[in-house]
Amino acid sequence: MVFILRTLFAKELKKPRNYLRSKFIDSVRLHVKGGSGGTGLPKYGGLGGQGGCVYCVGKENANLLSITNKYRGKTLAAGHGEDSRKTKINGSPGTDLKLEVPLGVTVYREDGTVLGSIDNEDQTVILARGGPGGTKENNFLGHYGQIHHVRLDLKLIADIGLVGFPNAGKSSLLKAISRAKPRIASYPFTTIKPNKGIIHYDDLRQISIADLPGLIEGAHVNIGLGHKFLKHVERTKLLLFIVDVQGFQLSPRHPKRSCLETVLLLNKELELYNPDLLEKPAVLAINKMDLEGATNMLEEVKKSLANIEKEIDSVPEEIKPETIVTFEDIIGISALNNNDSIENLKMVLRKRLDDFADINNPDIVESRKLHKINRAMIKERGPQVT
C-alpha cells in the first residue's frame, strides 16, 4: 500500500538543463598496461615477440568525455608478444593499442613526470611500453610491460585567450565576434566551462578564440577553479583582457574594484600563476562603453596606464603586481550594442597576431643580416665568369 501511494503521489523528476548536462572534461586519469614479451625457445634459439605498446594519437575531433565513458574503471592493455615455438621460431609482436585524444593534451605520469604532449594531428606519445621478448640476453624469458597510471590534461589550443572577471562580458563578446553560442545572462558565473569560437573574416581568414570562465581573486592558488581555468591560457598566442568600464565587485563582502584596479588585479593573478604569461602580447578591451559617462572613464584609464609608474603607488598593496603587462592596444567596446567597435577589435586582433607570427618566424631574417651573409658567401667563392 505504501509503495502504491508513493508511486501515485511521487513528484515528476525534472531533467537537468542542457548546459549542465553537456560536460566539459579537461583531465582524465587512466590505468595503462604494456603487453608482456613472449617467451623464447632456448633449444632452437627462438625469440619471443615484443609486447605491444599503448599510444595516444592526436585527433582534431576527439574529446576526453568519450574516453572517460569508454574506459571508466578499466585498464588499457596492449597485446602480449607471441611465444616462440618449433613451427614459428620468432614470435610475432603484440598488438599496439592506440587511443585517440584531442589536440592540446599533455600526458603526465603518476609521479608528475611529463611523458609528452599532443599538439598536432596524428602526433603520438607512448603511454606504456611493451616488455621485451625472450632472447639469449634475458635467458629467453619475456618481461612484463610497463604498468602505471597516467593523467591526460587538456589545455585548449587557441590563437586568443579571453581573460577577465565574472560578468565582464566575455561570453557576450565571444558571441558578437564569432559564431559561438555561449550561455549569456545578467549575473556572474554564467560561463561554467571553457568555450571556443572562430572569428571569420571576409577574405576567409579564421582566428580561434577561447572564452574561459571568470576568474576570482586568489585564482593563482586555486581558489574557485583557478588552476582548472588558468591552464588553458598557457597555449594561446595572444591574451585579450576584457574588463567592465565601471569596475568589478564579486559580492557585497568583497571590495569594489575600479576599472584600473581590475586590470592590475588580473595582471597579478596571471603573474602569480605563471610569470611567463605576461610575456605574451596583450590587448585590453574595456567593455560596456554604451553606459553613461563611459567615454570619460575610458580616457582616465588610458592616462593611468600610460603613467602607470606614478599611478601604481596609489593602488592597494594586495593587488599591486611586480611586473606590469604591456598592452599593445587599449580599445573601448560594447559587446551588445556597437558593431563598429567589434569590427575594429577584430582587425586589431588580426594585426597583432600577424605581428606575433612575423616576430616568431625563424625563416624571416633581418635585411642587414641577410646582406652580410650574402657578401660573405660571394667573398668566399670569389668572382665567377658568367
Secondary structure by P-SEA (a helix, b strand, c coil): caaaaaaaacccccccccccccccccbbbbbbbbbbbbbbbcccbbbbbbbbbbbbbbbccccaaaaaaacccccbbbbbbbbbcccccbbbbcbbbbbbbccbbbbbccccccccccccccbbbbcbbbbbccccccccbbbbcbbbbbbbbbbbbccbbbbbcccccaaaaaaaacccccccccccccccbbbbbbbbccccbbbbbbbccccccccccccccccccccccccccbbbbbbbccccccccccccccaaaaaaaaaaaaaaacccccccbbbbbbccccccaaaaaaaaaaaaaaacccccccccccccccbbbbbcbbbbbcccccaaaaaaaaaaaaaaaaaaaaaaccccccaaaaaaaaaaaaaaaccccc
